[in-house]
């Protein structure tokens, strides 16, 4: 037996029930290899969810009011800039939502070039 040969690394099974960030133990997906702090930053609050964006915008507006009342205008301005960013994102999402609703209503309407048979009773 050759004891000088290097052994392949085998990760030990996790003993505690603490959840993993990467998913399953033997997972070979792409997100396991690129697991730095910035990947999946919006994991808990998606920027595509209209409700979450509105909630975050209101949170920053409240933080700005609190900072202003505490006498910190710089921090209040910072929070207002964050709230403004989320307001723009909120407006984008609502425009997209209403555009999709309008498109779905148009697809339900009968087209003018198609003839609709009518009863001649």
C-alpha positions as CSV (number, residue, x, y, z in Angstrom):
1,X,0.0,0.0,0.0
2,X,1.3,3.4,-0.9
3,X,1.0,5.7,2.1
4,X,2.6,8.7,0.3
5,X,-0.2,9.1,-2.1
6,X,-2.5,12.1,-1.5
7,X,-6.1,11.3,-0.5
8,X,-9.0,13.0,-2.2
9,X,-10.9,15.3,0.0
10,X,-14.3,14.0,1.2
11,X,-16.4,16.5,3.1
12,X,-17.8,15.1,6.3
13,X,-21.6,14.9,6.8
14,X,-23.0,17.8,8.8
15,X,-23.9,16.8,12.3
16,X,-26.1,19.7,13.4
17,X,-29.4,20.6,11.9
18,X,-28.3,24.1,10.9
19,X,-29.4,24.8,7.4
20,X,-26.9,25.2,4.6
21,X,-26.7,28.2,2.3
22,X,-25.7,26.2,-0.7
23,X,-28.5,23.8,-0.8
24,X,-28.0,20.0,-0.7
25,X,-24.7,18.4,0.5
26,X,-23.7,16.8,-2.8
27,X,-25.0,19.5,-5.0
28,X,-22.8,20.4,-8.1
29,X,-24.9,23.4,-9.3
30,X,-23.4,26.6,-10.4
31,X,-24.4,28.5,-7.3
32,X,-22.3,26.3,-5.0
33,X,-19.1,27.4,-6.8
34,X,-19.9,31.2,-6.8
35,X,-21.1,31.5,-3.2
36,X,-19.6,34.8,-2.2
37,X,-21.5,37.4,-0.2
38,X,-23.0,39.2,-3.2
39,X,-24.6,36.2,-4.9
40,X,-28.3,36.1,-4.1
41,X,-28.3,39.4,-2.3
42,X,-32.0,39.9,-2.7
43,X,-32.8,36.4,-1.4
44,X,-35.1,37.6,1.3
45,X,-36.7,40.5,-0.5
46,X,-37.1,40.2,-4.2
47,X,-36.9,43.4,-6.3
48,X,-39.5,41.9,-8.7
49,X,-42.1,41.6,-6.0
50,X,-44.3,44.7,-6.0
51,X,-45.4,44.3,-2.4
52,X,-41.8,43.9,-1.1
53,X,-40.6,46.9,-3.1
54,X,-43.4,49.0,-1.7
55,X,-42.7,47.8,1.8
56,X,-39.0,48.6,1.5
57,X,-39.8,52.1,0.1
58,X,-42.0,52.9,3.0
59,X,-39.4,51.6,5.4
60,X,-36.8,54.0,4.1
61,X,-39.2,56.9,4.1
62,X,-39.9,56.2,7.8
63,X,-36.2,55.9,8.5
64,X,-35.7,59.3,6.8
65,X,-38.4,60.9,9.0
66,X,-36.8,59.4,12.1
67,X,-33.3,60.6,11.2
68,X,-34.7,64.1,10.4
69,X,-36.4,64.2,13.8
70,X,-33.2,63.1,15.5
71,X,-31.4,66.0,13.9
72,X,-29.3,64.1,11.3
73,X,-30.0,65.7,7.9
74,X,-27.3,63.8,6.1
75,X,-28.6,60.4,7.2
76,X,-32.2,61.6,6.4
77,X,-31.1,62.5,2.8
78,X,-29.4,59.2,2.4
79,X,-32.6,57.4,3.4
80,X,-34.6,59.6,1.1
81,X,-32.3,58.6,-1.8
82,X,-32.9,55.0,-1.0
83,X,-36.6,55.5,-0.9
84,X,-36.5,57.3,-4.2
85,X,-34.7,54.4,-5.8
86,X,-37.4,52.0,-4.5
87,X,-40.1,54.4,-5.7
88,X,-38.7,54.3,-9.2
89,X,-38.6,50.5,-9.1
90,X,-42.2,50.4,-7.8
91,X,-43.3,52.6,-10.7
92,X,-41.5,50.3,-13.2
93,X,-43.2,47.3,-11.8
94,X,-46.7,48.8,-11.7
95,X,-46.2,50.0,-15.3
96,X,-45.1,46.5,-16.3
97,X,-48.1,45.0,-14.5
98,X,-50.6,47.2,-16.2
99,X,-49.0,46.7,-19.6
100,X,-49.3,42.9,-19.1
101,X,-53.0,43.3,-18.1
102,X,-53.7,45.5,-21.2
103,X,-52.0,42.9,-23.4
104,X,-54.0,40.1,-22.0
105,X,-57.2,42.0,-22.5
106,X,-56.3,42.7,-26.1
107,X,-55.6,39.0,-26.7
108,X,-59.1,38.1,-25.4
109,X,-60.8,40.6,-27.7
110,X,-61.9,39.2,-31.1
111,X,-59.9,40.7,-33.9
112,X,-61.5,43.0,-36.5
113,X,-60.3,41.0,-39.5
114,X,-62.1,37.8,-38.3
115,X,-65.7,37.6,-39.1
116,X,-68.0,36.8,-36.2
117,X,-71.0,34.7,-37.3
118,X,-74.3,36.3,-36.4
119,X,-77.7,34.7,-36.1
120,X,-80.0,35.7,-38.8
121,X,-83.2,34.6,-37.1
